[in-house]
């Protein structure tokens, strides 16, 4: 793995520094281009990409990215795993598993974008707290949004489309959007469960309106 080394001047501490990139998409159709471009712009030459769900307990390419650290670290070289955004590793408690792997291998962590942008020590309490908050804030906004939607329905208002959307559809749409799916592909995965359009798929425009209402409600929830 000699091609991984990026040597510093002899007077610098630590002796050297290796930066290894990791990129992940949840499904095969999703593109890794944004992540790969981000890592390239950051000067990361060795990247381990894979397409696998966040819920997978084993991520072969992530393990492959961390494995060389066991051989490199004894020589006094620092190793950092560089990722475009933290959700490529996981959200909230999901970050605990890869963080444990990094701690065990004495590997640092750096995110190039997102809520946790910057360098982190996976073994530190600060990172643990920040990771937990990243998941809690998302759940808080989601819960407040769904409460707002339920209140609106009780007042006779429709959300996203002419009575074709509901909380379960919103939850699924949010899940699919996190996988970076297009509005058209999200609409194909959703099914209307009530009304004259029962059994049909909502239009991409309806999905877009539903998600916009979600974002608007979430912004209101956070500011109150």
N, C-alpha and C positions, 0 to 999 in steps of 0.2 A: 504493500500500500504506500510505497514511497511517493507516489504522485500526489498524495494527500497533503504532504507537508508544505507549509508556508513559513519558511525560516525567518526569524528576526535577527538583527545585529547581535553579536556575542554579548554585548553589555546589557541587552534588554532582559527584563524579567516578565514572565518565565522564559525558559530556554527557547521555546518556540510555541507556536499557536496553530492548531489545525481547526478549520471551520468546515463542518460537514452539513450539507443541506438536506432537508426532508420536505417532500411535497405529497399531499394526499387529496384524492377526490373520492366521494362515496360510491359512485357508480361509473360503469365503463363509458357511457356517453359524455360524461362531464370532462371539460378541458382542464388541463393542468397549466396551460400557457401563462396565465396571470401569475401563478406562483413561481413558475420556472423563470419568467422574466424578472420578477422581483428578486429572486435569489441571484440571478446573473448580474443584475445591477448592483447588488451588494458585494459582488466579487467572490461569490461562493462557486467554486469550480466543480466540486464533487457533490452531486445531488442524488438522493435515493428516492425515486417517485413510486407511488403505488396507488391503485384504485381499490379501496376497501372501506366498508362501513365503519363509522366511529365506534359502533357497538362491538366490533370484533375484538376478542381478547388477545389474539395474536396478530401482529403486523410484521410480516417477514422483512420488509424493506426498512422499517424503523429499527428492528433488531440488527439488521445488517449495517445500518448507519452507526449504531452505538458500539457494536462489537469490537471494531479496531481500537477503541479507546483503551481497552485492557492491555493492549500491546504497546500503545503509544505513551500513556501516562507515566509508566516507570522511568522513562527517559527524561522526565521533567518537562514534557511538552503539554501545554494546556489544550483541552479539546472542548469545542462549543458546537452544539447542535443549533443550526439556524433554520427557522421556520417562518413562512410568510405571515401567518396569523395564528393565534393560539387555538382557534377552533379546528385547525387542521390536526391538532393533537387531541382535543376534547374540550368540553365545557364543564366548569364547576368541578364536581367530584370526579368526572371522567378524566380530568388531568392528573389525578393521583397515581394512576397506574404507570403512564409513561414517565412521570416525575420520579417515581421510585426506581425505575430502570436507570434513569440518568444519574440519580444519586448513587446507586450501587456501582456505577462505572466511573463516578467522579467526573461527569460531563456537565459543562455549563449549558445554558439555554438562552437563546435570543430570538425575539419576535420582531419582524420588520414592520408590522402594521397592527392595527386593532387596539382594543382596550388595554392589552398587556404589552404594548410595544416597548422594546428595550431589552437589556440584558438582565437575566435572573439567575439566582442560585436555587436550583430545584430543592435543595435540602433546607433552605431557609424558611422561617415562619412567615416572612413577608410574602413570599411567593404563594405559600399555602393559603393565606388569607385572601390575596388578590384573586387566586383561582376560584376560591369559593364564592367570592363576591360576583365574579363574572357570570356564574351560573345563577346565583340568587336574584340578581337584578333582572335577568331575562325572565325568570319565572314570575317575579313580582309584576313586571309590566304585562306579561301574558294574563295573569290572574285578574289584574285590574281592568284590562281590556275586555276580557270575557264578562266581567261583572257589568261593565258599561254597556256591552251589547245586550245582555239580558234585561237590563233596565230599559234600554231603548225599545226592545221588543214588547215589554209590558205596556209601554206607552203607545204601542201601535206603529212604531217606526220600523222600516226595513233596513237591513245592513248589507251593503255590497251589491245586492241585486233584488229583484222584485220578489222577495220572500223565498228565494231558493237556497239561501245560505243558512248555516247554523253553526253552533260551537264546534261540533266534531269536524265539519268541513274546514273551518278556520284552523283548527289544530293541525289537521293533515296538511293544509296548504302551507302553514308555517314550517312544518317539518320538511316538506319537499323543497321549500325555498332555501332552507339551510343547506340542502344538498346542491344548491346552485342550478336548479332546474329552471327552464324558461316558463313563462306564463302559459304558453300553449301546452307544454308537457305536463304542467301541474294540473291544468284543466282536464286533461285526458285521464288523470288518475282520480279525479273527484267525481262523485255521483250525487245527484239531487235526490233527497229522500222524502220530500213532501210536495204537495201541490200537483198542478197539471203537468209539470215537467219531471215528475218523479221517475227515476231510472235513467235520466239523461245526464249528460255532462254539462257543467256550467261553461259559459263562454270565457275565453281569456280576458275579455273586458270586465266580466263580472268578478273574476278572480282578482284582477288588478284593483277594482274598486273595494273589494273586501279587504285586501291587504293595506290599501291606503287608509281605510277606516281604522284598521288595527293600529297602524302607525300613529294616526291622529289621536286615537284614544290613549295609546301608550304615552305619547308626549304629554297629554293632559294629566294622566295618572302620576307621572313622575314630578310634574310641577305643582301638584296639590299636596 
